[in-house]
Each structure stands twice: as C-alpha cells, then as structure tokens.
Amino acid sequence: MSATYTWAVDGSTLTIKLSEEDTAPTVVEVAKFSPSIMQAACKFGINTVLRNATAGKMDDLDLARKSIAARVALFMEGKWAAEGSAKAGVELSDEEKQDVISSAIVNAYKAKGSTKTAAQILEGFNALDGTQQSTVLTALKKNIDSAMKDVLSKKKKAAKANITLPGLPE
C-alpha cells in the first residue's frame, strides 16, 4: 500500500486519511487542544513556512526578504499558500524543445570530431530520411532528456525567483 495523506479541515475538526483505501480516518478535534499546544503548533507551522520561503535564497538576502514578505502578505490575505506555484505551470515551448534537440545533435556530431558548423550539421541531419533521423534521435535520447530536464529546471527556478506582489519593493 502506498503512503498518501489527505488532510481536510472543517471548522475546528481535522480529518486525516492515510490513503485512499483508509475507511477509518483519524478525526482530531483541534479546538480541544490546550492554548499552549495551539501556540506551539502555530509557531512551528509559521516558522517552517517562512524558513522554507527562504530556501535556496540565502545568497541574496534581498531576495530572501522579498520571499518572506510575499509569504506574510499571503497570511494577511487569509491564505496559507499561493493559489498555485509559478514553478508548477512552467513548461518548455516547442521552440525551446527544438533548440535542445538541435543542440544535442550538434554536440554529438562535434564530439565525434566533425568540423562542420552547427548550421551545416543540422542541414545534414534534416536531409536524412525519417528512419535515419529517428535512429539518431534514439541514440541521443538520454542526452536530450537530460538536457530538457536541465533547461526546464532552470526555467522553473527563474519563474520561482520572480516573486512580485503589489506593495512589495522590486
């Protein structure tokens, strides 16, 4: 059985289902916790969220401060987290994917000692029939997949770093 957790809050009741097959979910009456437990939970939760907001940003303290301020602004709006992450919706465009594939083809031919220019290598590749092109791409699949993943990761980091909320300094 896989471990999946579903948390549902209804008023002051927290229901925790450990998996989709969980027929006896745990129900916690949050309102029955003592004030000291509620305070500790609040301190732990807010501290963790704000610390996570600065993850990977400590080399640039201004960026870290902006990230904390953005998260606090969400709290002030009554939200625990943003509606969606800028990172989540980031994808490579068809043009970016083609650039990665072209670069992989050129790099492979250069690695084999080709002295042709990138344009000449791509022209030669495009002159191949479909079966030959497919064979080349299959041979380069691992390199292409790795490069795609790297480019997408960089694009997601760039999108995540561009945190802008009204009222915050740029």
C-alpha positions in Angstrom: 0.0 0.0 0.0 1.4 3.4 -0.9 1.5 6.2 1.7 -0.8 9.0 0.7 -2.1 11.6 3.1 -5.3 13.6 2.7 -5.9 16.3 5.2 -9.3 18.0 5.4 -10.2 20.8 7.9 -13.8 21.5 8.6 -14.2 24.3 11.2 -12.1 23.1 14.2 -12.0 19.4 13.1 -9.1 17.9 11.2 -9.7 14.7 9.4 -6.6 12.7 8.3 -6.9 9.8 5.7 -3.6 7.9 5.4 -4.6 6.5 2.0 -7.5 6.4 -0.5 -8.4 3.0 1.0 -8.5 4.3 4.6 -12.0 3.5 5.8 -11.4 4.7 9.3 -9.8 8.1 9.0 -8.4 9.8 12.1 -10.5 12.7 13.3 -8.9 15.3 15.5 -10.8 18.0 17.4 -8.4 20.8 17.1 -10.4 23.1 19.3 -9.8 20.8 22.2 -6.1 21.4 22.2 -4.7 23.5 25.0 -3.7 27.1 24.2 0.0 26.2 24.7 -0.3 23.4 22.2 -2.1 25.7 19.7 0.6 28.3 20.2 3.4 25.8 19.7 1.7 24.4 16.6 1.2 27.9 15.2 4.8 28.8 16.0 6.1 25.6 14.4 3.9 25.9 11.3 4.6 29.6 10.6 8.3 29.3 11.4 8.6 26.3 9.0 6.7 28.0 6.1 8.8 31.2 6.4 12.0 29.3 6.6 11.0 27.3 3.6 10.3 30.5 1.8 14.0 31.4 2.0 15.3 28.0 0.8 17.9 28.5 -1.8 17.8 32.3 -1.5 20.2 32.9 1.3 23.0 34.1 -1.0 20.8 37.1 -1.9 19.3 38.4 1.3 17.2 41.0 -0.5 15.5 38.1 -2.4 15.1 36.2 0.8 13.4 39.2 2.5 11.1 39.6 -0.5 10.2 36.0 -0.3 9.3 36.2 3.4 7.4 39.4 2.8 5.4 37.7 0.0 4.5 34.8 2.2 3.5 37.2 5.1 1.3 39.1 2.6 -0.5 35.8 1.8 -1.1 35.3 5.5 -2.5 38.8 5.8 -5.0 37.9 3.0 -6.1 34.9 5.0 -4.3 32.4 2.8 -1.7 29.8 3.9 -0.2 29.4 0.4 -0.4 30.9 -3.0 -3.2 29.6 -5.4 -0.6 27.9 -7.5 3.1 27.9 -7.8 4.8 29.8 -10.7 7.0 26.8 -10.9 4.1 24.4 -11.4 2.8 25.9 -14.7 6.2 26.3 -16.3 6.8 24.2 -19.4 9.2 24.3 -22.4 7.8 25.8 -25.6 8.1 23.8 -28.8 10.8 26.2 -29.9 12.8 25.6 -26.7 12.4 21.8 -27.1 13.6 22.1 -30.7 16.6 24.1 -29.6 17.5 21.4 -27.0 17.2 18.7 -29.7 19.3 20.7 -32.2 22.0 21.4 -29.6 22.2 17.7 -28.7 22.5 16.8 -32.4 25.3 19.4 -33.0 27.1 18.4 -29.8 27.0 14.7 -30.7 28.5 15.4 -34.2 31.1 17.7 -32.7 32.0 15.1 -30.1 32.7 12.7 -33.0 35.2 15.2 -34.5 33.0 17.0 -37.0 34.5 20.3 -38.1 31.2 21.4 -39.8 29.3 24.4 -38.4 26.1 23.9 -36.4 24.1 25.1 -39.4 25.8 22.5 -41.7 25.3 19.7 -39.2 21.6 20.5 -38.8 21.2 20.8 -42.6 22.8 17.3 -43.0 20.5 15.9 -40.3 17.4 17.4 -41.9 18.5 15.8 -45.2 18.3 12.4 -43.7 15.2 10.3 -44.2 12.8 9.8 -41.3 14.2 6.4 -40.4 17.7 7.7 -40.2 16.6 10.8 -38.2 14.7 8.5 -35.8 17.8 6.3 -35.3 20.0 9.4 -34.5 17.4 10.7 -32.1 17.0 7.3 -30.4 20.8 7.2 -29.9 20.7 10.7 -28.4 17.6 10.2 -26.3 19.4 10.0 -22.9 21.3 13.2 -23.7 18.2 15.0 -25.0 16.1 14.0 -22.0 18.8 15.2 -19.6 19.2 18.5 -21.4 15.4 19.0 -21.5 15.2 18.4 -17.7 18.1 20.8 -17.1 16.6 23.6 -19.2 13.1 23.1 -17.6 14.7 23.2 -14.1 16.4 26.4 -14.9 13.2 27.9 -16.3 11.3 26.9 -13.2 13.9 28.4 -10.9 13.8 31.6 -12.9 9.9 31.7 -12.7 10.0 31.0 -8.9 12.6 33.7 -8.3 10.4 36.3 -10.0 8.1 36.8 -7.0 6.2 40.0 -7.3 3.3 41.1 -5.2 1.7 44.5 -5.1 3.2 46.8 -2.5 6.5 44.9 -2.2 9.7 46.6 -3.3 11.1 45.3 -6.6 
